[in-house]
Amino acid sequence: MHFPPDLDGLEFPNPHPSPQSRVQNGANLNQLCDNGPTERLLRKIGAHSNEGQARLDGAFCNYTYEDKMNYLHCAYEAGVRNIEMESSVFAAMCNRSGIPGAVVCVTLLDRLQGDQIGSSHEVLKEYQERPQKLVGRYIKKKFCKK
């Protein structure tokens, strides 16, 4: 089974605390969100939209359905609940510069069930608004102390 290489396991000198230590110092997310479960879980940043996420619906697929499922099950067992690629530069810049930052992801579908989004417009709208509400409540709790 071959998946594109990524930077997992490589170490780069960095004078700032790890993102994990920052996450552990954050607010209790379930206290800030009132509409569904919110968890701190691992996310994997894929180098490519389809190949790095073991998707089978892209232009090029160099692996089988069984390869995909093995990859996703291994990731799930390791604690990964979201795979995306868009936030990697933001997270790297925040970490490298020592500026606190966070990435809030909404998982739209269970990749163990399929690769296509089947949620209604109303559900997707609620998912779109949820991170903004969560971050807004966090900022309010952190900086607007009574």
C-alpha positions as CSV (number, residue, x, y, z in Angstrom):
1,M,0.0,0.0,0.0
2,H,1.5,3.4,-1.0
3,F,0.2,6.7,0.2
4,P,2.0,10.0,-0.5
5,P,4.7,10.9,2.0
6,D,4.0,13.6,4.4
7,L,5.9,15.3,7.2
8,D,4.7,13.1,10.1
9,G,7.7,12.1,12.2
10,L,10.0,14.8,11.0
11,E,11.3,17.3,13.6
12,F,12.0,20.9,13.0
13,P,13.6,23.2,15.5
14,N,11.0,25.4,17.2
15,P,11.4,27.6,20.3
16,H,7.7,27.6,21.1
17,P,5.5,25.2,23.0
18,S,3.9,22.4,21.1
19,P,0.3,22.9,19.8
20,Q,-0.8,20.0,22.0
21,S,0.2,21.9,25.2
22,R,-1.8,24.8,23.9
23,V,-4.8,22.6,23.4
24,Q,-4.6,21.2,26.9
25,N,-4.7,24.7,28.2
26,G,-7.8,25.6,26.3
27,A,-11.4,25.9,27.5
28,N,-13.7,22.9,28.0
29,L,-15.3,22.8,24.6
30,N,-18.4,21.0,25.7
31,Q,-19.2,23.9,28.1
32,L,-19.0,26.3,25.2
33,C,-21.1,24.4,22.7
34,D,-24.8,23.7,23.3
35,N,-25.8,21.8,20.2
36,G,-24.0,18.5,19.9
37,P,-20.9,16.7,21.0
38,T,-17.6,18.7,20.8
39,E,-14.3,16.9,21.3
40,R,-10.6,17.6,21.2
41,L,-9.4,14.9,18.9
42,L,-6.5,14.4,16.5
43,R,-6.7,15.5,12.9
44,K,-4.4,14.5,10.2
45,I,-3.3,17.0,7.6
46,G,-3.1,15.4,4.2
47,A,-0.7,16.6,1.6
48,H,-3.2,16.1,-1.2
49,S,-7.0,16.5,-1.4
50,N,-7.7,13.0,-2.5
51,E,-4.6,10.8,-2.2
52,G,-3.6,12.2,1.2
53,Q,-7.0,11.5,2.6
54,A,-7.4,8.0,1.0
55,R,-10.3,9.1,-1.1
56,L,-11.5,7.0,-4.0
57,D,-13.6,9.7,-5.8
58,G,-10.7,11.7,-7.2
59,A,-9.1,11.8,-10.6
60,F,-6.3,9.5,-9.6
61,C,-6.6,6.5,-7.2
62,N,-3.6,4.3,-6.8
63,Y,-5.0,2.1,-4.1
64,T,-8.0,-0.2,-3.5
65,Y,-11.0,0.1,-1.3
66,E,-9.4,-2.3,1.1
67,D,-6.3,-0.1,1.3
68,K,-8.5,2.9,2.0
69,M,-10.4,1.1,4.8
70,N,-7.2,-0.2,6.4
71,Y,-5.7,3.3,6.3
72,L,-8.9,4.9,7.8
73,H,-9.2,2.2,10.5
74,C,-5.5,2.7,11.5
75,A,-6.1,6.5,11.7
76,Y,-9.3,6.0,13.7
77,E,-7.5,3.7,16.1
78,A,-4.8,6.3,16.6
79,G,-7.4,8.9,17.5
80,V,-7.8,10.7,14.2
81,R,-11.4,11.9,13.6
82,N,-10.8,14.5,10.8
83,I,-8.5,14.6,7.8
84,E,-8.1,17.9,6.0
85,M,-5.4,19.9,4.3
86,E,-6.5,23.5,4.4
87,S,-5.3,24.6,7.8
88,S,-1.7,23.3,7.7
89,V,-0.1,26.7,6.7
90,F,-2.2,28.6,9.3
91,A,-1.2,26.2,12.1
92,A,2.4,26.1,11.1
93,M,2.6,29.9,11.0
94,C,0.9,30.3,14.4
95,N,3.2,27.7,16.0
96,R,6.4,29.0,14.4
97,S,5.7,32.6,15.4
98,G,4.4,31.8,18.9
99,I,1.1,33.4,18.2
100,P,-1.8,31.4,19.9
101,G,-4.1,30.0,17.3
102,A,-6.6,27.2,16.9
103,V,-8.1,25.2,14.1
104,V,-11.7,24.3,14.6
105,C,-12.9,21.6,12.3
106,V,-16.4,20.2,11.6
107,T,-16.6,16.6,10.5
108,L,-19.2,16.5,7.8
109,L,-19.3,12.8,7.2
110,D,-18.0,9.4,8.5
111,R,-15.3,8.4,6.0
112,L,-15.7,4.8,7.1
113,Q,-19.2,5.0,5.5
114,G,-18.3,6.9,2.3
115,D,-16.7,9.9,0.7
116,Q,-19.7,12.0,-0.4
117,I,-21.6,14.5,1.7
118,G,-25.2,13.6,2.0
119,S,-26.4,16.1,4.6
120,S,-29.2,18.5,4.0
121,H,-28.7,22.2,3.4
122,E,-30.0,23.0,6.8
123,V,-27.6,20.6,8.5
124,L,-24.7,22.0,6.5
125,K,-25.6,25.5,7.4
126,E,-25.7,24.6,11.1
127,Y,-22.3,22.9,10.7
128,Q,-20.9,26.1,9.1
129,E,-22.1,28.3,11.9
130,R,-21.0,26.0,14.8
131,P,-17.3,26.7,14.7
132,Q,-17.9,30.5,14.7
133,K,-20.2,30.2,17.7
134,L,-17.7,28.0,19.5
135,V,-14.8,30.4,18.9
136,G,-17.0,33.4,19.8
137,R,-18.0,31.8,23.1
138,Y,-14.3,30.9,23.8
139,I,-13.2,34.5,23.2
140,K,-16.0,35.9,25.4
141,K,-15.1,33.5,28.2
142,K,-11.4,34.2,27.9
143,F,-11.4,38.0,27.6
144,C,-14.8,39.2,29.0
145,K,-14.5,38.1,32.6
146,K,-17.1,39.6,34.9
